[in-house]
Amino acid sequence: QVQLVESGGGSVQPGGSLRLSCAASGFTLDYYVIAWFRQVPGKEREGVSCISASDGRAYYADSMKGRFTISRDNARNTVYLQMNGLNPEDTGVYFCAGRSQDYYSEDFCRKLNYNGMEYWGKGTRVTVSS
């Protein structure tokens, strides 16, 4: 059974940090692009970051550049999202999603296009407030 399970969410003060994890089971992450998205009630799902399968290239939404870092540990079958300098606008439910490597996967990853993802986790909540 294919599963993505997020963890690491929580409550932090502005300026704080969190590291989210996305653990995969039922398949090997090596051949998948893995992305993070976030959802705030009343707003459209927003792309956060993505890491490619072939060369580990990372992509970020403009507002996350310099603050967030995505990485993958294929030995642990896990992708991480290190989030620093958090602010209240980062509050939301964070989902990881994956797509197997194919002709389109790199483009979906680069554009943080959630429509292109095949598998989704159930999310982990992040709250940034003072």
C-alpha positions in Angstrom: 0.0 0.0 0.0 1.4 3.3 -1.1 1.5 5.9 1.7 3.0 9.3 2.5 3.0 10.3 6.1 3.8 13.8 7.3 5.1 14.7 10.7 6.9 17.5 12.5 4.2 20.1 12.6 3.4 22.1 15.6 3.1 25.6 17.1 6.0 28.0 17.1 6.5 31.7 17.6 7.4 34.1 14.8 11.0 33.6 13.8 11.0 30.0 14.9 11.9 26.9 13.0 10.3 23.5 12.3 11.4 20.5 10.3 8.7 18.6 8.6 9.2 15.0 7.5 7.5 13.0 4.7 8.0 9.3 5.1 7.1 7.0 2.3 6.0 3.4 2.5 4.9 1.0 -0.2 7.3 2.5 -2.7 10.8 3.8 -3.1 11.2 7.6 -3.1 14.3 7.4 -5.3 12.2 7.6 -8.5 9.7 10.1 -7.4 9.5 13.9 -7.3 8.3 14.9 -3.9 6.6 18.3 -3.2 5.3 20.2 -0.3 2.1 22.2 -0.5 0.1 24.1 2.2 -3.5 24.8 2.6 -5.1 27.7 4.5 -8.9 27.7 4.9 -10.5 29.9 2.3 -7.4 30.0 0.2 -6.2 27.9 -2.7 -3.6 25.2 -2.1 -0.2 26.7 -2.4 3.0 25.2 -3.6 5.9 25.4 -1.1 8.8 23.4 -2.5 9.7 20.4 -4.6 12.7 18.1 -5.0 13.3 16.3 -8.2 14.0 12.6 -8.5 17.0 12.5 -10.8 19.4 15.0 -9.4 17.8 16.3 -6.2 17.3 19.7 -7.7 15.1 21.8 -5.4 12.4 24.3 -6.3 10.8 26.9 -4.0 8.0 29.3 -4.1 9.3 32.9 -4.0 8.2 33.6 -0.5 10.0 30.5 0.8 13.4 31.1 -0.9 16.1 31.6 1.6 14.0 30.4 4.5 13.0 26.8 3.6 15.2 23.9 2.6 13.9 20.7 1.1 16.1 17.6 1.2 15.7 13.9 0.7 17.3 10.9 2.4 16.7 8.0 0.1 18.1 5.5 2.6 15.4 6.5 5.0 12.8 6.9 2.3 12.0 10.3 3.7 11.9 13.9 2.4 12.4 16.8 4.8 11.4 20.4 4.8 13.4 22.6 7.1 11.5 25.8 7.8 13.3 28.8 9.3 12.2 32.3 10.0 8.6 31.3 10.2 6.0 34.0 10.2 2.2 34.0 10.8 1.6 33.8 7.1 3.2 30.4 7.1 0.4 29.0 9.2 -1.5 26.2 7.5 -1.7 22.5 6.9 1.3 21.2 5.1 0.9 18.2 2.7 3.6 16.2 0.9 2.8 14.7 -2.4 4.6 12.6 -5.0 4.7 11.7 -8.6 6.7 8.9 -10.2 9.5 10.1 -12.5 8.3 10.4 -16.1 8.3 12.9 -19.0 6.2 15.4 -17.1 7.4 15.0 -13.5 10.2 17.6 -13.6 7.9 20.2 -15.1 5.2 19.6 -12.5 7.9 19.8 -9.8 9.4 23.0 -11.1 6.0 24.7 -11.3 4.8 23.3 -8.0 1.7 22.1 -9.7 -0.4 20.1 -7.4 -2.5 18.7 -10.2 0.4 16.7 -11.3 0.9 14.8 -8.1 -0.2 11.2 -7.8 0.0 10.5 -4.1 -0.8 12.6 -1.1 -0.3 12.5 2.6 -2.9 13.6 5.1 -1.1 16.7 6.2 0.5 18.1 9.3 -0.5 21.4 10.9 1.8 24.3 11.4 0.8 27.3 13.5 2.9 30.4 13.8 1.7 32.9 16.4 2.9 34.9 19.3 
